[in-house]
Amino acid sequence: MTVVQLDRDIRIKAATYATRLAEVKTQFVDRDDVIDIVAMATLCREHALLIGPPGTAKSSVIDRLRKLLDVRYFAYLLTRFTEPAELFGPLDLAAFQRGSYRVNTDGMLPTAHIAFLDEVFQGSSAILNSLLTIVNERRFYNGSEAVELDLISLFASSNEIPDDPLLAAFSDRFLLRCNLDYVADDLIEDVLDIGWRGERDRIRTAAAEVEPVTARTEVTFPLTELIQLQNAVADVDVSGVRDTFAEILRTFRSEGVVFSDRRAVKAMKTFAASALLSGRPRAELSDLGQLVHLWTLPQDEVSIRRILADHQVSVLERGRQVRDITEISLDVRHIMRLRESAQTADEWREVIRRLHRLTTEVQRDHPAGQEVLGQLQQAQRETVAAYRERFEPNG
């Protein structure tokens, strides 16, 4: 039997990307699910649909991702009155005077690596037809010329998926899906704390009249390294989960869960990407948990979760999978490095918050992981003591 291994450099890059994503998660409350989906889309070069009411951080998450990757970005809010030129570019008058119909795409969607379209289903048929070609073929027809695009992922949002057969073909091209809602009542304090921190950074940035970059957003993950990871997805062995996946698909069919053959084939790519992010050369049963993000109809998500549980695929909560203990250990070491460079009270509180979050994760998902749990608890005690000594000397 051939032994499948990941190149050491690829493993390091995958671990680095996972760490960067973990950092992004600390800047939002209860948005781990959507961040995981967005990351999965970029690794698989697929597109994602975010469903939820306004004010649920959909655009903020995408904007944070594009800053992490430092790529060309295009974002737009669609309405019934949006013209194609607003997305694809205005008429190139010089070319038109020469008898050629072209649009000037500079800075528009056809030049973007990452694009975000809010209320995408509000687009006209002309816009949606062009978008269908873009998401299917990564090609834009500029007059008579077919232009190949550098698009990695198109992210779209809507309050709901319309019950319109004419839009079904378009919406099905978004492989990954995520339902978002407002955060739970017991997390409101976290929303206020993290939200105010972001607003404060923006206020200070605007006052200083400089580019809005904070210490947390300076670190990037180079596009060249993301492309290497995208290529490495093809090297992951998914044969070990094929039979279980086939059984799950048969169950989908018998229970009336809508899941096309195209979607089933593309799902294999998400299993491979999930394994890669965990530094594994082979997909495991847990990687099939990605299926909870691949539903076609929103009402099928509950059935998919139940069917996965019946096949011993661990998806404990809505969109949450159990991380490997080694991945958590990497996070611990990274947070300790952050503690060494922490200067302000805010930075120290952020370290304490992240240590508490990891401790809760280990206690919940790895009750046998006493060594890592002990390291975390000791780090928490030391960090809290150091914080009090620095910032609460009379407390």
N, C-alpha and C positions, 0 to 999 in steps of 0.2 A: 504494500500500500504506500502510495506517495505521501510523504510528510509535507504538509503545507505550512509554510512559515511566512510571517511578515518581515520585510526588511526592517532592520533596527531603526533606520532613519525615519521610515514611515510610522513605526510605533511611537517614536518620540513626537513626531508632528501630530499624530492623532491625539496623544495625551495632552499636548500643548493646546490644541483646538478645544478639547474637552474642558481644560482648565479655563480657557478664555470664556467659554460659554457659561461655566459656573460663575465666573465673575459678573457676567451680564445678568445672570439670574438674581444676584444680590441687589441689583438696581431696580427690581420690580417686585411686586407683591403678588403671590399666587399666579405667576405667569410662567412657571417652569414648563408647563405643557406646550404653550405656543412657542417658546424659545427652542424647545427640543424639536418641534415640527419644522420651524424655520431653518434650524441647523441641518436637519435631515434633508430638507429640500435642496439646500446648497450643496451638500455632499453628493446627492443623487442627480443633480441638475434637473430637478423636477419643479413643479409649480404647486402652490398651496393656496387654499381658500380659507379665510378666517371669517367665521360667522358669529355675530354678536352685536349688541347695541352700541351706539356711540359712547365714547369715554371709557372704553375697556382696554386702552393702551395698545391697540392693534398697530397703528402707525408708529407709535413710539418704539415698539419692539423692532419693527423692520428698520427704522431709522438707526437704532443702536447697532443692529447687525451690519448695516452698510458702513458705519463708522469703524466697526471692528475690522472689516475686510478692506476698508479704504478703497472702494470701487466706485465706478461711475453709477450714478443713481438718478432715477426719475420717479416722481410721485405726482399723482393728480387725483382730484375728486371729480367723478363723473356725475353729470346730470342728464336729463332727457335732452338738453339743449347743447351738450358738448359736441363740438365739431371735430372731425378727424384731424384737422390741422393743429388742434390744441395738444394732441398726443404725438402725432407723427411729424409735424413740422409744417411751416407755411410754404406757400408756392414759391419756387425758385424763379423769380422774375427774369433774371438774366437768361436762364435756360429756356423759359417760356418764350422770350423774345426771339430766341433762335429756333423756335418751332418744336421744342421738346418739353413735355410735361414732367416735371420733377418737383419734389419738395425738399426743403433744406432741413435735414434731420439733426443738425448740430445741437447738442444738448437736449434732444428729445428722446422719447422711448426707444427708438431703434438703435441708439448709441449706448444704451445703459447695460451694465452688468446685472444690476438688481433693479427691479421696478415694482412699484406699489400702486395699485389702482383701487381707490376707495369707492364703494358703491358701484362696483363694476357692472352689475346687471342693469344699471340705468343707461348704459351705452346704447347708441343707435345700432341698427343692423349693419351699417357700413363699418362702424368701429369694431363690433364684435366679430365680423367676418375677417377683418384684418388681424385682429388679436388671435383668432383661431389659427391662422397660418403662422403667426409668430410663435405661439406656444407649441404647436405641432411640429413645425419644421425649423424654427428659429431663422425664419426668412421673412424679409419685408420687400414687397414689390413697390419700388420707387419708379413710377412710370412703367416703362417696359423692362427695367432692370431688376433682377432678383438679387437682393443684397443679403449676404449671410451675416447673421447677428452674433454678437458676443454675449448674448443674454444667458445668465446662469439660471436665474429663477424669476418668475413673475408671481408676485403675491397680490391677491385680490381680497377685498372684504365686502361684506354685505350684511344687512340686518337678518336676512334669511335667504334660503335658496328658493327662487320662484318656482311655483308649480306650473311650469310652462314647457311643453315638449320641445318648442323651438330653441329653448336655451339648454336643453339636456346635453346635446353634443358638446356645447362649449364648456359647461360646468364640469363635465366628466373628464376634461383634459387636466383638471387640477387634481393631481393624484392624492395629495395630502390635505386633510381637512381638520379644522379645530373649532369647537364651539366655545365661545367665551361669554362670561357674564360678569356682573359686578362682584367684587370680592365679598367674602363672608363677613358677617358682623364682627366676629372676633379678630378680624385682621384690619379693621378700620384704623386703629392706632398706627399700625405699620405703614399703611397707605399714607397717612398724614405725615409721618416722620420722613419716609423716603421721598414722598412728593415734595415736601417743603425743602428738603436738601437739594433736589433738582432745581426747584424754582429759585432758591438762593444762589446756586451756581450761575443760573442764567441772568439773574439780576446783576451779580458782580461782574459777569462777563460783559454785559451790555454797558455797564458803567465804565468799564475799562476800555471799551471800544476795541476789543481784540477778538480773534477767532474763538468761538465757544468750544474750548477744549479744556477738560479738567484732568486731574491726575488719573481718574479712572478711565478716560476715553483716549488717552495717549497711546496705550498699548494696542497694537493691531496684530492681525494674523494675515501675513502677506498673501495676495491672490495667487502668486506662483506656488505657494505651499498648499493652498486649497486645491489647486488644479492637480497637484501630485496626489493628494488624498482622493480626489474624484477618480483618478486613474486607478488607484489602489483598490477601490471598491470592487473592481473586476477580478482582483486576485483572491478575494475571500471565497472560501469553499462553503457553498450553501447546500451541498448534497445531503448533509446530515439532517436537515429539517424538511427536505422535499416531501417525504412520505407523510409526515404529520400535517404539513401544509395541504397536501392533496386531500387528506381526510377532512380537514377543516373546510376546504372548498366544497366537498360533497355535502357536508352538513349545511353550509350556506344554501346550497341549491335545494336541499330537502326542506329547509325551513323558510324558503322564499326570500332570503337575503340577497339583494341585488348586488352582484359583484361580477363585472365583465371579465372575459378572458384576458383582455389587454391589461386591466387593473391587476389581475392575478400575476401576470408575468412581471409587471413593473414592481409588484410587491416584493419580489425576490431581491430587487436592488436595495430596498429599504432594510431587509434582513442583513444583507452584507454590510451596508453602511453602519448599522447599529453595532455589529460585531467589530468593525474597524474602529469605531469611536471608543470601544472598550479595549482595544489593543489585541483583539483575538483574530487568528487567521481563519477560523471556522465559525459559521453561524450556529447558535445554540437555540434551544427551545424558547428561552426568554426573549430572543430577538423577534419572534413572531408576535410579540406584544405590539409591534408597529401597526398591526392590522386594525387596532382601535382607531387609528387616524386615517384609515383608507376607505371608510364607508362611502357609499354612493348616496343613500337617502339618510337624512338625520335620524329618522325613527329606527334605523337598523343598528345604530351604535350600541344600544343596550343588548340586542341579540348577539352582536359580535363579541361583546365582553363576556357574556354568559357562555357562548360556544368556546371561546378561548379558555375560560376557566375549566370547562368540561374536558379540555385536552391538556390540562396541567400547564397552561401558559400563564405565568404569573403577571397579572395586572391588578394590583391591589386596590388602586383607587382610580378615579377618572384620569386617564392619561398618564398615570405614574407607574414606572417600572422600578424594580429593585436594582440599584447600582451594585456593581461588584465592590467588595470590601477593599480591594487594591486601589480602585479608582478613588474611593473616599480617603484612603491613606495619602494619595498624591495631593488631594485637596488640603489635607491637614498640613503637609509640608509646605505647600504654597502659602497658606495662611500664616504660618510661622515666619516665613520670609517677609510677608507684609507687615507683621508685627515689628520686626526688626527695623523697618524703615518708617513706621508710623510716628508722626510728629504731633498732629492736632488731636484734640479730644474726639472730634468726629471720626477720625481715622481709627483711633483706639476702640471707640464704640462699635465701629463696623467690624473690627476683628472679633470682638466679643460676640456680636450678633451671629457672625458666620460660624464661630466655634459652637455656639448653642444650637444652631441649625444642624450642623454635622452630628453633634451628640444625639439629638433627637432622631436623626436618620439612622444612626447605628443602633440605638436602642430599639427602634421600631422594626428595622429590616434585618439586623444581624445580632440577635440576642446572644449568639455564641462568640461574637467578636470582642471578647473582653480585653484583649491587648490594645486594640485600637481605641476602644471605649475608655480604657484607663489613660491612654495618652491624651485623649481629648479632655477628659475631666481634669487632669493635671494642668494642661495648657489653659483651660478655663480659669482655674484657681489662680495660676500665676499671672494671667493677663488681667483679671479683675483686681488683684492685689497691686499690680504695677500701675494700673489706671488710677486707682484710688490714691496711691502715693503721689502720682504726678498731678492729678487734677482735683483731688478732694483731700488735701493734706490735713484739713481740720475736721473732716467728716468722721 
